[in-house]
Amino acid sequence: MRAEDLLCPTPAGLYSKAGDFHVDPTRPVPRALITHGHADHARPGHGAVLATRETLRIMESRYGEGFAGTTEAARLGETMAIGDAAVTFQPAGHVLGSAQILVEADGLRIVASGDYKRSADPTCRAFVPVPCDIFITEATFALPVFRHPDPEAEIAKLLSSLARFPERAHLVGAYSLGKAQRVIRMLRDAGYERTIYLHGAMEKLCRLYEEEGVALGDLAPATVATGRKGDFAGAVVICPPAQIAERWARRFPDPVACFASGWMRIRQRAKASGVELPLILSDHADWDELTATITELAPREVWVTHGREEALVRWCELQGIAARPLHMVGYEDEAE
């Protein structure tokens, strides 16, 4: 079987002729296989959706019960037949419920990794290496400048700032799915037991994570009932990154603007965003993790998508690995 008959890029996303389905399609299609719940990969309006149970819950939480015509939960590690293709979901280590999708037929194996990371994350299952002939990798941080520091050290920076400035609220900008819950859980694992306050946009998904067994400790809405800014002195408040610079942030006492993102490696970006305490905490693989994963899997070919494609393609070529960019559109990385 030719690779393009098993999976190939189309304007709607990766399409399998053998199975007659799309992976993470960017427009409504009859049958969609979804790697994870971030909005650029998991869109509503498909005829049928196959994803992990957690991803289906996340999509329902975001889009409502009728987000697809029908849904089916994929079990990690179990292979199912779809048309002339066999499909297996395996953990991707990105966010709760995230999965890589192995598509195979006639001895050809292609892995669509979606988004993934290799560093430890207490809020989701760890990445499982899946042997394959063709590996489709993301490239969000596919430049040598992106080498993420130890995640625990970044959380230690936040705890240190809390100790130094007990009179100031710490507003931590974090994406509502995955990053917010990871920051909270890591704070708990580091011994922080105080109430953590949530912007309203964070509450629904934090509740879902807890229902899925991710303990987040004492959480409360970030509302000022008494009207006194001092009520939040020394508090941690988790909010969407955009809210740090909005009027909403002014209700808190002399807030320390924090942003948990892999993009905080770029100092100019942190400065331009008005971030006082950048926390380099990413849910995507960095340069070393990307190249180490490709080396470990040893595929005969690598397809690179949504990100810094050319640098990773060039690295593969220098290693003697055939590689090509897919130039697919519709997948964003700003919310990282």
C-alpha positions in Angstrom: 0.0 0.0 0.0 1.2 3.5 -0.8 1.6 5.9 2.1 -0.8 8.4 0.5 -3.6 5.8 0.5 -3.2 5.2 4.2 -2.8 8.9 5.3 -2.3 12.1 3.3 -2.7 15.8 3.9 -5.8 17.5 2.4 -7.4 20.9 2.9 -9.6 19.4 5.6 -6.7 17.7 7.4 -5.1 14.3 7.3 -7.3 11.8 5.4 -7.2 8.0 5.2 -8.5 6.6 1.9 -8.1 3.1 3.3 -10.3 3.9 6.3 -12.3 6.8 4.9 -11.7 9.0 7.9 -9.9 12.2 8.8 -7.5 12.8 11.7 -8.1 16.2 13.5 -10.0 17.7 10.6 -10.2 21.5 10.4 -13.7 21.4 8.9 -16.8 19.2 9.4 -16.3 15.7 7.9 -18.4 12.5 7.9 -15.9 10.6 10.2 -13.2 12.2 12.4 -10.6 10.7 14.7 -9.5 13.2 17.3 -6.1 13.2 19.0 -7.0 15.6 21.9 -9.4 18.3 23.1 -7.7 21.5 22.1 -9.9 23.6 19.9 -7.6 23.6 16.9 -7.7 19.8 16.8 -11.1 19.0 18.2 -13.9 20.9 16.3 -17.6 20.4 16.4 -19.9 19.4 13.6 -18.5 16.1 12.4 -20.8 13.2 11.5 -19.0 10.7 13.7 -16.2 11.2 16.2 -13.8 8.6 17.6 -11.6 9.7 20.4 -10.6 8.7 24.0 -13.3 8.9 26.6 -11.6 11.9 28.2 -11.4 13.8 24.9 -15.0 13.2 24.2 -15.9 14.6 27.7 -13.8 17.6 27.0 -15.5 18.2 23.6 -18.9 17.9 25.2 -17.9 20.3 28.0 -16.8 22.8 25.4 -19.4 22.4 22.6 -22.4 20.8 24.2 -24.0 17.4 23.9 -24.7 17.6 20.2 -21.1 18.4 19.1 -21.2 15.4 16.7 -23.7 13.1 15.1 -22.4 10.1 16.9 -19.4 9.4 19.2 -17.4 6.4 20.1 -14.7 6.1 22.8 -11.4 4.6 21.8 -9.6 2.5 24.4 -5.8 3.1 24.6 -3.8 0.2 23.2 -6.8 -1.6 21.6 -6.8 -2.0 17.8 -10.0 -1.6 15.8 -10.7 -2.0 12.1 -12.1 1.0 10.2 -12.6 0.1 6.6 -9.4 -1.4 5.2 -7.3 0.2 8.0 -6.5 -0.8 11.5 -6.4 2.0 14.1 -4.8 2.1 17.6 -4.8 5.0 20.0 -1.8 5.4 22.4 -1.0 8.1 25.0 0.6 11.3 23.8 1.5 12.9 27.1 0.1 16.3 26.0 -3.1 16.9 28.0 -5.8 14.7 29.7 -7.0 12.2 27.1 -4.5 13.1 24.5 -3.5 10.3 22.1 -1.4 9.4 19.1 -3.2 7.5 16.4 -1.5 4.6 14.7 -3.0 3.8 11.3 -1.8 0.6 9.5 -2.7 -1.6 6.5 -0.8 -4.2 4.5 2.2 -3.9 6.8 2.6 -0.1 6.5 2.4 1.8 9.9 1.9 5.6 10.2 1.6 7.4 13.5 -0.1 10.7 13.7 1.2 12.1 17.0 -1.1 15.1 17.3 0.6 17.2 20.0 2.9 15.6 22.5 5.6 16.0 25.1 8.0 13.7 26.8 8.5 15.4 30.2 6.5 14.2 33.2 3.0 15.5 33.8 0.9 14.5 36.8 -2.3 15.3 35.0 -2.1 13.0 32.0 -0.8 9.7 30.8 2.9 9.6 29.6 3.8 9.4 25.9 4.2 5.8 24.6 6.7 5.3 21.8 5.0 3.5 18.9 7.2 1.8 16.3 6.2 3.0 12.8 7.4 3.4 9.2 6.2 7.0 9.0 6.0 9.3 12.0 4.0 12.5 11.7 5.3 14.9 14.3 4.3 18.4 15.5 7.0 21.1 15.3 5.7 23.8 17.7 9.1 24.3 19.3 11.2 22.8 16.6 14.2 25.2 16.9 17.4 24.6 18.9 16.7 27.7 21.0 13.7 25.9 22.5 15.1 23.8 25.3 12.6 23.7 28.1 14.0 23.8 31.7 13.0 21.4 34.5 9.3 21.9 35.1 9.7 21.6 38.9 12.3 24.4 38.8 9.8 26.7 37.1 7.2 26.0 39.8 9.9 26.6 42.4 10.3 30.1 40.9 6.6 30.8 41.5 6.8 29.6 45.1 9.9 31.7 45.7 8.1 34.8 44.4 5.1 34.1 46.6 7.5 33.9 49.6 9.2 37.2 48.7 6.1 39.1 48.0 3.4 37.9 50.4 1.5 41.1 50.0 1.0 40.7 46.2 -1.4 38.4 44.3 0.2 36.2 41.7 -1.8 36.0 38.5 -0.7 33.0 36.5 -1.8 33.1 32.8 -2.4 29.5 31.7 -4.4 27.9 28.9 -7.6 26.5 30.3 -7.2 23.0 29.1 -4.1 21.2 30.3 -1.8 24.0 31.4 -4.0 25.4 34.1 -4.5 22.0 35.7 -0.8 21.1 35.4 0.3 24.3 37.2 -2.2 23.6 40.0 -1.2 19.9 40.4 2.5 20.8 40.4 2.0 23.4 43.0 0.2 20.8 45.2 3.0 18.3 44.6 5.5 21.0 45.7 3.7 21.4 49.0 1.4 24.4 48.3 -1.8 23.8 50.3 -3.5 27.2 50.2 -6.7 27.9 48.3 -6.0 28.5 44.6 -8.4 30.9 42.9 -9.8 30.5 39.4 -11.0 32.8 36.8 -14.5 31.7 35.6 -13.1 30.4 32.3 -11.0 27.8 34.3 -13.7 26.3 36.5 -15.5 23.9 34.2 -12.4 22.1 33.0 -10.8 22.0 36.4 -13.9 20.3 37.7 -13.8 17.8 34.8 -10.1 17.0 35.6 -11.1 16.3 39.2 -13.9 14.1 38.1 -11.3 12.2 36.1 -9.2 11.6 39.2 -6.7 14.5 39.0 -6.8 16.0 42.5 -6.4 19.8 42.5 -7.0 20.6 46.1 -8.9 23.6 47.5 -10.2 25.8 44.6 -12.4 28.9 44.7 -13.7 31.5 42.3 -11.5 34.6 41.9 -14.2 37.0 42.9 -13.9 39.9 45.3 -17.0 39.6 47.5 -16.1 42.3 50.0 -14.5 44.7 47.5 -11.2 44.7 49.3 -8.1 44.0 47.2 -6.2 42.8 50.3 -8.4 39.7 50.4 -6.1 38.2 47.7 -2.7 39.2 49.2 -0.3 36.4 48.6 -2.8 34.4 46.6 -2.3 32.4 43.4 -4.9 33.2 40.8 -5.1 31.1 37.6 -6.6 32.9 34.6 -6.5 33.1 30.8 -3.2 34.8 29.6 -5.1 37.7 28.0 -6.7 38.6 31.3 -3.4 39.6 32.8 -3.4 42.9 30.9 -7.2 43.6 31.3 -9.2 45.6 33.8 -10.1 42.3 35.5 -6.6 42.0 36.9 -6.8 45.4 38.7 -9.1 44.0 41.4 -6.1 42.2 42.9 -3.4 43.7 45.1 -0.3 44.8 43.2 -0.5 41.7 41.0 2.5 39.8 39.8 1.9 39.0 36.1 3.0 35.4 35.4 2.6 33.4 32.2 3.1 29.6 32.0 4.2 28.8 28.5 7.0 27.4 26.4 7.0 30.8 24.6 8.4 32.4 27.7 11.8 31.2 26.6 11.8 34.2 24.3 12.4 37.2 26.7 11.2 39.8 24.2 7.9 38.0 24.0 7.5 38.0 27.8 8.5 41.7 28.0 6.1 42.6 25.2 3.3 40.8 27.0 3.9 42.7 30.3 4.9 39.4 32.1 6.9 40.0 35.3 7.5 36.4 36.1 7.8 34.1 33.0 7.3 30.4 33.7 8.8 28.3 30.9 6.3 25.4 31.2 5.3 23.7 28.0 2.9 21.0 27.0 4.8 20.5 23.8 8.1 18.7 23.1 11.1 20.9 22.9 13.9 20.6 20.3 15.8 17.9 22.2 12.6 15.9 22.9 11.5 16.1 19.2 14.9 14.9 17.9 15.2 12.3 20.6 11.8 10.9 19.8 12.6 10.6 16.1 15.9 8.9 17.0 14.2 6.5 19.3 11.4 5.6 16.9 13.8 5.3 13.9 11.1 5.7 11.2 12.1 5.4 7.6 10.3 8.8 7.0 9.1 11.8 9.0 6.3 14.1 8.1 6.4 17.5 10.0 3.4 19.6 10.6 2.1 22.8 12.4 5.1 24.6 13.6 8.8 25.2 12.7 8.7 22.6 10.0 11.8 23.5 7.9 14.3 23.3 10.8 13.2 19.8 11.8 13.0 18.6 8.2 16.6 19.8 7.8 17.7 18.0 10.9 16.2 14.7 9.7 17.9 15.1 6.4 21.2 15.5 8.1 20.6 12.3 10.0 19.8 10.4 6.8 16.1 10.3 7.5 13.7 11.1 4.7 11.4 14.0 5.8 9.0 16.5 4.4 6.8 19.4 5.7 3.1 19.0 5.3 2.3 22.7 5.3 -1.1 22.1 6.9 -3.0 25.2 8.1 -5.6 25.6 10.9 -3.5 24.4 13.8 -2.5 27.2 16.2 0.2 27.4 18.9 -0.4 30.8 20.4 -2.4 29.3 23.3 0.4 27.1 24.4 
